[in-house]
Amino acid sequence: MAKGQGTFHWGHGALTLEIVLDGDGSPRLTHLGLPGEAQSIPGASLPLVEVTAAGHGRGWSGNRLVGTDLGGRLRHRSHRAARDGDWHTLTVHLHDPETGLAAEVTYRSPDGIPVLRSEVTLRNEGQATLHLESVSSLAVGCLTSQAPTAFDAADLLMAENDWLTECRWRRQPMRLSTPAQSGRVIQANGRAGLTLNGQGTWSSCGHLPMGGLTDRITGRTWVWQIEHNGGGWRWECEERDKAAYAALFGPTDTHHGWRHSLEPGAVFRTVPAALSFSADGGPDAAFAALTRYRRAQRRPHTDHQRLPVIFNDYMNCLMGDPTTEKLLPHIDAAADAGAEYFVIDAGWYDGDNGGWWTTVGAWEPAASRFPGEKGIHEVLDRIRERGMVPGLWLEPEVIGVRSPMATSLPDEAFFRRDGVRVTEAGRHHLDLRHPAARAHLDQVVDRLVGEWGVGYLKLDHNIDPGSGTSSHPGETPGAGLLGHNRAHLDWLDGILDRYPHLVVENCASGGMRWDHAMLSRLQLQSTSDQQNLRLYAPIAASAPTAVTPEQGAVWAYPQPEDSLDEVAFTLASALLGRIHLSGRLPELGPEARALVHEAVAVYKAIRADLPRAVPSWPLGLPAWGDPWIALALHTPTTTYLTVWRRPGGEATTTLRLSERAGSAASVEVLYPAARQAVAVWNPDTADLTVTLPTAPSAALLRITRTEPDAP
């Protein structure tokens, strides 16, 4: 790290930042990008952290800032750079002598990957309690230059995310939310811009906790993610001194009812946030960098390299009605198809003929569903006999109002507001900060995994009990929710510490809790509950924006009434992610069954490449109604490409891939081999022309380069 008069630099060959100290010691991040870029914009920079507290917020007159938050009063004390394996770390220590507030801003970046991770730790070194109302995790100005053309060329990226319609990215000009003010001087800190907020207990209900900014002319792009497993998050992307900035937050008072009393000597830590960068590669390159970062930052697990094929009995299959009689033929069909895990989804504990919603919590098998001397163990043993690992579905954080656990656990073990236990849709919600709540769930997992030998848990979460819990004295619901969120992550870490080979899937009504806080720990992400194979295509194609390909679980659910093209369509959707095989396999005809077996065999042949591949979207990120959709995964030598054709489009489309014009490459249709897909590579333009004669239909292609690209 080089240090000069009032300025210091830090980073590595793929990313560097510059921090300038003002005359009073205030630090400003004036540049973030490639080493050697002439992009420093001191006037459009921000304080390293924004902190608001009761009596210390920002004041406004018109569009001019007339006060300052606590973050703007923090002064530089010291900074230190370090190296931890492949990670570069910069810690900047700040202090406000008036209030005694100290801040430790920690930046981390993996070597060779243009991603910056940030979190902030506050410490009260003063004599009076500070009542925090918001703390930024990451604040970065100068995302564009101050040239008018740069801001005018900027597009915002955001992802709407709802049940059955997950991961819908859209792009809009920055000027839609920040209009040019012709004839006026744009004041510093004007509030025009776009903000997005999470809500409730689900981290991705309404929107993914992500966003981005891209220059549609140069391709310079930023993509960010807030790494939080609850709905308490916020980001804003606005204009300051004619340049764009982004500020990322966890929960705030204004938007989530979060306040935190920071007493003298106490410490508060923000949720982490990460920002990826591409100098000229557009969103695809920024998402590729984020993919590499996610791999570097997550908890190691053998599943990330093995990518076993999973059969789950729920989607368009047993739909929460498993019994020994129904499961045994599906176990045999799944094993014959090549599945390596078999997961019994919801309902295995239901002895109430479908009325289990309000009775869950004890997680004991229903004898009526598994009659006979061995009960559910007859099914688990059969799964093992067929060479597969058994798995079970759980919804651990909820207790039904009619469950015996609702009375055996103390009130303090549940979400409460104003002293009253929260009830949502006939269920209570556990507060995992309480030892009784955690002990109960540990006992359940130890029984299922430690005693029964279950090797896979699908952890679901199907209620949103609102703003949170105020179980502790003086606690706001938003603060209680943050405490539970952190305890939940700690509980998950504990499970995997005890059972390091256990595979755990993250699910919340499909993709309603889709965030890197969970995925840095858990092995798979349920991408949707979408049952329509045609509507699943844009979800499957967009999933690698928010999860690494090897963690994105995509349903493949062939039905006996499906055409052969539809069978291939649903299976192709999963081949560049994680196969969640389902559907009524025992009822399929010979040709459809052969397509299933072929898809699994192809997946096993290519899956070793997926954990090192990065995504791109040759037709752009898909809109919900696009007739043609494409997802590519790139390794240094090979591109795998899934193309979907849905009704409404022509039979042929042309895609531009990342290969250089003039490069030699071979193209082959990997799946389905016997259908009618045709692909022609044009080396002069690096275009690929694909024809799919029928709709809906899909195909997986492999493009092999003669000269490998740089990794």
C-alpha positions in Angstrom: 0.0 0.0 0.0 1.4 3.4 -1.0 0.9 6.3 1.3 1.3 10.0 0.5 0.3 13.4 1.9 -3.3 12.9 2.9 -3.9 10.1 0.5 -3.5 6.3 0.6 -4.2 3.5 -1.8 -5.0 -0.2 -1.3 -5.9 -3.1 -3.4 -4.5 -5.6 -5.9 -4.2 -6.1 -9.6 -8.0 -6.4 -10.2 -9.3 -3.7 -7.9 -7.8 -0.7 -6.1 -9.3 2.1 -4.0 -8.1 5.6 -3.0 -8.9 7.4 0.2 -8.2 11.1 0.6 -8.0 12.7 4.0 -9.5 16.2 4.1 -7.7 19.0 6.1 -9.7 18.1 9.2 -8.9 14.4 8.9 -12.2 13.4 7.3 -11.6 10.3 5.0 -13.3 10.2 1.6 -13.2 7.2 -0.8 -12.4 9.1 -4.0 -11.7 6.2 -6.4 -12.6 2.5 -6.7 -11.7 0.6 -9.9 -8.8 -0.6 -11.9 -5.2 0.3 -10.8 -4.0 3.3 -12.7 -7.3 4.7 -13.8 -7.7 8.4 -13.8 -11.1 8.4 -12.2 -10.6 10.1 -8.8 -13.4 12.5 -8.0 -12.8 14.1 -4.6 -15.7 16.4 -4.8 -18.2 13.6 -5.5 -16.9 11.3 -2.8 -18.7 10.2 0.4 -17.7 9.7 4.0 -16.7 6.0 4.5 -19.7 5.4 6.7 -23.1 7.1 7.3 -24.5 6.9 10.8 -27.7 8.5 12.0 -28.7 8.6 15.7 -31.4 10.3 17.7 -30.3 14.0 17.8 -27.7 13.4 15.2 -29.6 12.9 11.9 -29.4 14.8 8.7 -31.3 18.0 8.2 -32.6 19.3 4.9 -33.6 22.7 3.5 -35.0 22.2 0.0 -32.5 19.9 -1.6 -29.5 21.2 0.4 -27.9 19.4 3.3 -27.9 21.8 6.4 -26.7 19.3 9.0 -24.5 16.2 9.1 -24.9 12.7 10.3 -22.4 11.2 12.7 -20.5 9.5 9.9 -19.6 12.8 8.4 -18.0 13.8 11.8 -15.8 10.8 12.0 -12.1 11.5 11.7 -9.2 9.2 10.6 -7.3 7.7 13.5 -5.3 5.0 11.7 -5.4 2.4 9.0 -3.8 -1.0 8.5 -3.5 -3.3 5.5 -3.1 -7.0 5.8 -3.1 -10.2 3.8 -5.1 -13.3 4.9 -4.4 -16.1 2.4 -6.1 -15.0 -0.8 -7.8 -12.1 0.8 -6.6 -8.5 1.0 -7.9 -6.6 4.0 -7.9 -2.8 4.8 -9.1 -1.7 8.2 -9.7 2.1 8.7 -10.2 3.3 12.2 -12.3 6.5 12.7 -13.3 8.5 15.7 -15.7 11.4 16.6 -14.1 13.3 19.6 -17.3 15.0 20.4 -19.5 12.0 21.0 -16.8 9.4 21.5 -18.2 7.3 18.6 -15.5 5.1 17.1 -15.9 3.2 13.8 -13.9 0.4 12.3 -14.5 0.1 8.5 -13.2 -3.2 7.2 -12.7 -3.7 3.5 -11.8 -7.1 2.1 -11.2 -8.3 -1.5 -10.1 -11.7 -2.8 -6.9 -11.5 -4.8 -7.5 -11.1 -8.6 -11.3 -10.6 -8.2 -12.8 -7.1 -8.6 -15.1 -7.3 -5.7 -15.0 -5.2 -2.5 -16.7 -6.5 0.7 -17.4 -4.1 3.5 -18.7 -4.1 7.1 -18.6 -1.5 9.8 -18.1 -2.0 13.6 -19.2 0.9 15.9 -17.9 1.3 19.4 -19.1 3.9 21.9 -16.1 5.3 23.7 -18.0 8.2 25.1 -20.0 8.8 28.3 -23.5 8.9 26.9 -25.7 6.3 25.2 -26.1 6.8 21.4 -29.4 5.7 20.0 -28.5 4.5 16.5 -31.1 4.7 13.7 -29.1 3.7 10.7 -25.6 2.6 9.8 -24.3 2.1 6.3 -22.5 -1.1 5.5 -20.9 0.4 2.4 -21.0 3.9 0.9 -19.3 4.6 -2.4 -19.4 7.8 -4.4 -17.9 8.5 -7.8 -19.5 5.5 -9.5 -19.7 7.7 -12.6 -17.6 10.6 -13.6 -18.9 14.2 -13.3 -19.3 14.5 -17.1 -22.9 15.0 -17.9 -22.7 12.3 -20.6 -21.6 9.8 -18.0 -24.6 10.2 -15.8 -26.9 10.4 -18.7 -25.6 7.0 -20.0 -26.1 5.3 -16.6 -28.7 2.5 -16.2 -29.9 1.2 -12.9 -30.3 -2.6 -12.4 -32.7 -4.2 -10.0 -34.4 -7.5 -9.5 -38.0 -8.0 -8.7 -38.6 -11.2 -6.8 -42.0 -12.6 -5.9 -43.4 -16.0 -5.2 -43.4 -18.1 -8.5 -41.8 -15.1 -10.4 -38.4 -14.9 -8.9 -35.3 -13.1 -10.2 -36.9 -10.7 -12.7 -34.1 -8.2 -13.5 -35.0 -5.0 -15.1 -32.9 -2.1 -16.3 -33.9 1.6 -16.4 -32.1 4.8 -17.2 -30.8 6.6 -14.1 -32.4 9.8 -15.4 -35.9 8.2 -14.8 -35.3 8.5 -11.1 -32.9 11.4 -11.2 -34.1 13.8 -13.8 -31.7 16.4 -15.2 -32.5 19.8 -13.7 -31.9 22.1 -16.6 -31.1 25.7 -15.7 -30.4 24.9 -12.1 -27.3 24.1 -10.1 -27.7 20.6 -8.7 -27.0 20.9 -5.0 -24.7 18.5 -3.2 -26.7 15.6 -1.6 -29.8 16.2 -3.6 -32.3 13.4 -2.7 -33.4 12.5 -6.3 -32.6 8.9 -7.0 -33.8 5.3 -6.5 -34.1 3.5 -3.2 -35.1 -0.1 -2.5 -36.0 -1.6 0.8 -36.5 -5.1 2.1 -39.6 -5.9 4.2 -40.6 -8.4 6.8 -38.7 -11.5 7.7 -37.9 -12.6 4.2 -34.8 -11.1 2.7 -35.9 -11.3 -0.9 -39.7 -10.7 -0.8 -40.4 -8.1 -3.5 -36.8 -7.6 -4.6 -33.5 -9.4 -4.3 -31.2 -7.7 -1.9 -29.1 -6.6 -4.9 -28.8 -3.9 -7.4 -26.4 -2.4 -10.0 -25.4 0.5 -12.2 -24.1 0.2 -15.7 -22.9 2.6 -18.4 -24.7 1.5 -21.6 -21.9 3.0 -23.7 -18.7 2.0 -22.1 -19.9 -1.1 -20.2 -18.5 0.1 -16.9 -20.7 -1.7 -14.3 -21.2 -2.1 -10.6 -23.3 -4.8 -9.0 -23.9 -5.0 -5.3 -25.5 -7.3 -2.8 -26.5 -6.9 0.8 -25.5 -10.1 2.7 -28.4 -10.3 5.1 -30.9 -13.1 5.8 -33.8 -10.8 6.8 -36.0 -8.2 5.2 -34.1 -5.4 7.1 -32.0 -3.9 4.2 -32.0 -0.9 2.1 -30.0 0.5 -0.8 -30.0 3.9 -2.5 -28.4 5.0 -5.7 -28.5 8.7 -6.2 -26.7 11.8 -7.5 -24.1 13.8 -5.6 -22.3 16.6 -7.3 -23.2 15.4 -10.8 -21.9 11.8 -10.1 -23.7 8.6 -9.0 -23.2 7.1 -5.6 -24.5 4.0 -3.9 -25.1 3.4 -0.1 -26.0 0.0 1.3 -27.6 -0.5 4.7 -29.0 -3.2 6.9 -32.1 -2.4 8.9 -33.0 1.3 9.6 -35.4 3.1 11.8 -37.3 4.8 9.0 -37.9 1.7 6.9 -37.8 -1.3 9.4 -38.4 0.0 12.9 -34.8 -0.7 13.8 -33.1 1.3 16.6 -30.1 0.2 18.7 -29.0 1.8 21.9 -25.3 1.8 21.9 -24.3 2.2 25.5 -20.8 3.3 26.6 -18.3 0.5 25.9 -20.8 -1.4 23.7 -20.2 -2.5 20.1 -22.5 -2.8 17.1 -21.6 -4.5 13.8 -23.4 -4.0 10.5 -24.5 -6.7 8.1 -21.9 -7.1 5.3 -22.3 -5.8 1.8 -20.3 -6.5 -1.4 -19.7 -4.5 -4.6 -18.4 -6.0 -7.9 -16.9 -4.1 -10.7 -16.3 -4.4 -14.4 -14.4 -1.7 -16.3 -15.9 -2.4 -19.7 -17.5 -5.8 -19.7 -21.1 -4.8 -18.8 -23.3 -6.6 -16.3 -22.2 -10.0 -17.5 -18.6 -9.4 -16.4 -19.8 -7.9 -13.1 -21.9 -10.9 -12.4 -19.0 -13.2 -13.3 -16.8 -11.4 -10.7 -19.6 -11.7 -8.1 -19.8 -15.5 -8.9 -16.0 -15.9 -8.2 -16.3 -13.8 -5.0 -19.2 -15.9 -3.7 -17.2 -19.0 -4.2 -14.2 -17.5 -2.4 -16.3 -16.2 0.5 -18.6 -19.2 1.3 -18.1 -22.0 3.7 -16.2 -24.9 2.0 -18.3 -28.1 1.4 -17.7 -31.2 -0.7 -21.2 -30.7 -2.3 -19.9 -27.7 -4.1 -17.6 -29.9 -6.2 -19.6 -33.2 -6.3 -22.9 -31.8 -7.5 -25.0 -35.0 -6.8 -28.3 -35.4 -8.6 -31.3 -34.9 -6.2 -34.8 -36.3 -6.5 -37.4 -34.5 -4.4 -40.9 -36.0 -4.2 -42.8 -32.7 -4.0 -43.1 -30.6 -7.1 -45.6 -31.9 -9.6 -45.2 -35.2 -7.9 -46.6 -36.2 -4.4 -47.2 -32.5 -3.5 -46.9 -33.0 0.3 -48.6 -36.4 0.5 -45.9 -39.0 0.9 -46.6 -42.5 2.1 -44.7 -45.7 2.0 -46.9 -47.0 -0.8 -46.4 -43.9 -2.9 -42.7 -43.4 -2.2 -41.4 -46.9 -3.0 -42.0 -46.8 -6.8 -40.6 -43.2 -7.0 -37.5 -44.4 -5.2 -36.9 -47.1 -7.7 -37.6 -44.8 -10.7 -35.3 -42.1 -9.3 -32.5 -44.6 -8.7 -33.0 -46.0 -12.2 -32.7 -42.4 -13.6 -29.4 -41.9 -11.8 -30.4 -39.8 -8.8 -27.9 -39.8 -5.9 -30.1 -38.2 -3.2 -33.8 -38.8 -2.5 -35.6 -36.2 -0.5 -39.0 -36.7 1.2 -40.5 -33.3 1.2 -43.4 -31.9 3.2 -46.0 -34.1 4.9 -44.0 -37.0 6.3 -45.0 -35.9 9.8 -48.7 -35.3 9.0 -51.1 -37.7 10.8 -54.0 -35.3 10.4 -54.9 -36.0 6.8 -53.6 -32.7 5.4 -54.2 -30.6 8.4 -50.6 -30.3 9.4 -50.1 -26.6 8.9 -51.0 -25.7 12.4 -49.6 -28.8 14.1 -45.9 -28.7 13.0 -43.0 -28.4 15.4 -42.3 -31.8 16.9 -41.1 -33.3 13.6 -42.0 -36.9 14.3 -43.1 -39.3 11.5 -46.8 -40.0 11.1 -47.5 -43.7 11.7 -50.5 -43.5 9.4 -48.3 -42.6 6.5 -45.6 -45.2 7.2 -47.4 -48.3 8.6 -45.5 -51.4 9.5 -43.0 -52.4 12.0 -40.2 -50.1 10.7 -42.3 -47.1 10.0 -40.5 -44.4 8.0 -37.3 -46.4 8.3 -38.6 -48.8 5.7 -38.5 -45.9 3.2 -35.2 -44.6 4.4 -33.6 -48.0 4.2 -35.0 -48.5 0.7 -33.4 -45.2 -0.4 -30.1 -46.5 0.9 -30.5 -49.9 -0.7 -30.9 -48.2 -4.1 -27.7 -46.4 -3.6 -29.0 -43.0 -2.7 -28.7 -40.7 0.4 -32.0 -40.0 2.2 -33.2 -36.4 2.9 -36.1 -34.8 4.7 -38.0 -31.5 4.6 -38.2 -29.3 7.7 -39.6 -25.9 8.5 -37.6 -25.4 11.7 -38.4 -21.8 12.7 -42.1 -22.3 13.0 -44.3 -24.0 15.6 -48.0 -24.6 14.8 -50.5 -23.2 17.3 -51.9 -26.8 17.8 -48.4 -28.3 18.2 -47.4 -29.7 21.6 -44.3 -27.6 21.3 -46.5 -24.4 21.4 -47.1 -25.1 25.1 -43.9 -27.0 26.1 -41.6 -24.1 25.1 -41.6 -20.9 27.1 -43.1 -17.7 25.7 -39.6 -16.2 25.6 -38.6 -18.7 23.0 -41.0 -17.1 20.4 -41.4 -13.9 18.6 -43.4 -11.5 20.8 -44.5 -7.9 20.4 -45.8 -5.8 23.3 -45.5 -8.9 25.4 -47.8 -10.9 23.2 -46.7 -14.0 21.3 -46.9 -13.3 17.5 -49.2 -15.6 15.6 -49.2 -15.6 11.8 -51.3 -18.0 9.6 -51.8 -20.4 12.6 -48.2 -20.5 13.5 -45.7 -19.0 16.0 -42.1 -18.1 15.1 -39.2 -19.2 17.2 -36.6 -16.7 18.4 -33.4 -18.5 18.1 -31.6 -16.2 20.5 -33.4 -18.1 23.3 -31.6 -21.3 24.5 -34.8 -23.3 24.6 -35.6 -22.6 21.0 -32.2 -23.6 19.8 -32.0 -26.7 22.0 -35.3 -27.9 20.6 -34.0 -27.6 17.0 -30.7 -29.1 17.8 -32.5 -32.1 19.3 -34.6 -32.5 16.1 -31.5 -32.3 13.8 -29.5 -34.7 16.1 -32.3 -37.2 15.9 -32.8 -37.0 12.1 -29.2 -36.7 11.1 -27.3 -38.3 14.0 -29.7 -41.2 14.8 -31.6 -41.8 11.6 -28.7 -41.1 9.2 -30.5 -38.5 7.1 -27.9 -36.8 4.8 -29.9 -33.9 3.4 -32.2 -31.4 5.0 -34.4 -29.0 3.0 -35.1 -26.1 5.4 -38.2 -24.2 4.4 -39.8 -21.0 5.8 -43.3 -20.2 4.8 -44.6 -17.4 7.0 -43.7 -13.7 7.3 -44.5 -12.6 10.8 -43.9 -9.0 10.1 -41.6 -6.4 11.6 -39.8 -8.8 14.0 -39.8 -9.3 17.8 -39.4 -7.1 20.8 -38.9 -9.8 23.3 -36.0 -8.1 25.1 -36.6 -5.0 27.3 -36.5 -1.7 25.3 -36.0 -3.6 22.1 -37.6 -2.5 18.8 -39.0 -5.2 16.6 -36.4 -4.5 13.9 -33.6 -4.9 16.4 -35.1 -8.2 17.7 -35.4 -9.5 14.1 -31.7 -8.7 13.4 -30.8 -10.5 16.6 -32.8 -13.5 15.6 -31.3 -13.4 12.0 -27.8 -13.6 13.4 -28.7 -16.3 15.9 -30.3 -18.3 12.9 -27.0 -18.1 11.0 -25.1 -19.2 14.1 -27.4 -22.1 14.5 -26.8 -23.2 10.9 -23.1 -22.9 11.4 -23.5 -25.2 14.4 -25.3 -27.8 12.4 -22.7 -28.0 9.8 -19.9 -28.0 12.4 -21.4 -31.1 13.9 -22.3 -32.7 10.6 -19.8 -31.5 8.0 -21.1 -33.8 5.3 -24.7 -32.9 5.7 -26.2 -31.1 2.7 -28.6 -28.3 3.5 -31.0 -26.6 1.1 -32.2 -23.1 1.6 -35.9 -22.6 0.8 -38.6 -20.1 1.7 -41.7 -20.5 -0.4 -39.3 -21.0 -3.2 -36.9 -18.1 -3.4 -38.3 -15.7 -0.8 -35.1 -15.8 1.4 -32.5 -15.7 -1.4 -29.4 -14.0 -0.1 -25.7 -14.5 0.3 -25.8 -14.6 4.1 -27.6 -17.9 3.8 -25.8 -19.1 0.7 -22.4 -18.5 2.2 -23.3 -21.3 4.6 -25.8 -23.6 2.9 -25.2 -25.7 -0.1 -28.2 -25.2 -2.3 -30.8 -22.5 -3.0 -34.4 -23.3 -4.0 -35.0 -21.0 -6.9 -38.8 -21.2 -7.2 -42.1 -23.1 -6.5 -43.1 -22.4 -10.1 -45.0 -25.4 -11.5 -45.3 -24.3 -15.1 -42.3 -25.5 -17.1 -42.6 -22.6 -19.6 -42.6 -20.0 -16.9 -39.7 -21.6 -15.0 -37.3 -20.9 -17.9 -36.6 -17.2 -17.2 -36.1 -18.0 -13.5 -33.6 -20.8 -14.2 -31.8 -18.6 -16.7 -31.5 -15.6 -14.3 -30.7 -17.6 -11.2 -26.9 -17.3 -11.6 -27.2 -13.6 -11.0 -27.9 -14.4 -7.4 -26.4 -17.8 -6.7 -23.4 -19.7 -8.0 -24.5 -22.2 -10.7 -23.5 -25.2 -8.5 -25.9 -24.0 -5.7 -28.9 -23.1 -7.8 -31.6 -25.9 -7.4 -33.9 -26.0 -10.5 -36.9 -28.2 -10.6 -37.1 -30.7 -13.5 -40.6 -32.3 -13.3 -41.6 -34.4 -16.4 -45.3 -35.5 -16.5 -46.8 -38.4 -18.4 -49.1 -36.0 -20.4 -46.1 -33.9 -21.5 -44.9 -33.9 -25.1 -41.4 -35.2 -25.6 -40.3 -31.6 -26.3 -41.8 -30.5 -23.0 -40.0 -33.3 -21.2 -36.7 -32.2 -22.7 -37.6 -28.5 -21.9 -38.1 -29.0 -18.2 -34.9 -31.2 -17.9 -32.8 -28.8 -20.0 -33.7 -26.0 -17.5 -31.8 -27.7 -14.8 -28.6 -28.8 -16.6 -26.6 -25.6 -15.9 -27.5 -25.6 -12.2 -28.4 -28.3 -9.7 -30.9 -30.9 -10.9 -34.0 -31.1 -8.6 -35.6 -34.1 -10.4 -39.2 -34.6 -9.6 -42.5 -35.4 -11.5 -44.3 -38.6 -11.9 -41.4 -40.7 -13.2 -43.0 -44.1 -12.7 -45.8 -43.2 -15.1 -43.6 -41.9 -17.9 -43.6 -43.8 -21.2 -40.4 -45.4 -22.6 -39.3 -42.4 -24.7 -39.9 -39.8 -22.0 -38.1 -42.0 -19.5 -35.2 -42.3 -21.9 -35.0 -38.5 -22.1 -34.8 -38.3 -18.3 -32.0 -40.9 -18.1 -30.2 -39.1 -21.0 -30.4 -35.7 -19.2 -29.0 -37.1 -16.0 -26.2 -38.8 -17.8 -25.3 -35.6 -19.7 -25.3 -33.7 -16.4 -23.0 -36.1 -14.8 -20.6 -35.8 -17.8 -20.4 -32.0 -17.5 -20.9 -31.2 -13.8 -17.2 -31.2 -13.0 -17.0 -28.0 -15.1 -19.8 -26.1 -13.4 -18.0 -25.1 -10.2 -15.4 -23.2 -12.1 -17.7 -21.7 -14.8 -19.0 -18.1 -14.8 -22.3 -17.0 -16.3 -23.4 -14.7 -19.2 -26.6 -14.0 -21.0 -26.1 -13.9 -24.8 -29.6 -12.5 -25.3 -29.5 -10.3 -22.3 -31.1 -10.9 -18.9 -34.5 -12.4 -19.7 -37.7 -10.6 -19.5 -40.6 -12.6 -18.1 -42.3 -12.9 -21.6 -39.3 -13.3 -23.9 -39.9 -16.0 -26.5 -36.1 -16.8 -26.7 -33.9 -17.1 -23.6 -30.3 -18.1 -23.3 -27.9 -18.8 -20.4 -24.2 -19.5 -21.0 -21.6 -20.8 -18.5 -17.9 -20.3 -19.5 -14.8 -22.1 -18.5 -11.3 -21.3 -20.0 -11.9 -23.8 -22.8 -15.6 -24.4 -23.1 -18.9 -22.6 -23.2 -22.1 -24.5 -22.2 -25.2 -22.8 -23.5 -28.9 -23.6 -22.7 -31.4 -22.0 -25.1 -35.1 -22.0 -24.6 -37.7 -21.3 -27.2 -41.2 -20.5 -26.0 -44.3 -19.8 -28.1 -44.4 -16.5 -29.8 -41.0 -16.4 -31.4 -39.4 -17.3 -34.7 -37.8 -20.7 -35.1 -34.2 -19.3 -35.4 -32.2 -16.8 -33.3 -28.7 -15.5 -33.4 -26.6 -15.2 -30.2 -23.4 -13.2 -29.7 -21.0 -15.0 -27.4 -17.9 -13.8 -25.6 -15.5 -15.6 -28.0 -13.3 -13.4 -30.1 -14.2 -13.0 -33.8 -12.0 -15.2 -35.9 -11.6 -17.8 -33.2 -12.1 -21.4 -34.1 -14.7 -23.5 -32.2 -16.7 -26.6 -32.5 -20.4 -26.8 -31.5 -22.3 -29.9 -30.5 -25.8 -30.5 -29.2 -25.4 -32.3 -25.9 -29.1 -32.6 -25.0 -31.5 -33.8 -26.3 -29.4 -35.6 -28.8 -32.2 -37.0 -30.8 -34.4 -33.9 -31.2 -34.2 -31.3 -33.9 -32.0 -28.5 -32.5 -29.5 -27.1 -35.0 -26.6 -24.8 -34.1 -24.1 -23.2 -36.5 -21.0 -21.3 -35.4 -19.8 -18.3 -37.5 -16.1 -17.8 -36.6 -15.9 -14.4 -38.5 -18.4 -12.7 -36.2 -18.4 -15.1 -33.2 -22.1 -15.5 -33.7 -24.1 -18.7 -33.1 -27.2 -19.3 -35.0 -29.7 -21.7 -33.3 -32.8 -23.3 -34.7 -35.4 -25.0 -32.6 -38.3 -26.0 -34.9 -41.0 -26.3 -32.2 -42.1 -24.3 -29.2 -41.8 -24.9 -26.4 -38.4 -26.6 -26.8 -34.9 -26.3 -25.4 -31.4 -27.6 -25.9 -28.0 -27.7 -24.2 -25.1 -26.9 -26.4 -21.3 -27.1 -25.9 -18.9 -24.8 -27.7 -15.3 -25.9 -27.5 -12.6 -23.3 -28.3 -9.5 -24.3 -30.1 -7.5 -21.6 -28.2 -8.5 -21.3 -24.5 -9.3 -17.9 -23.2 -7.5 -16.5 -20.1 -9.1 -17.8 -16.9 
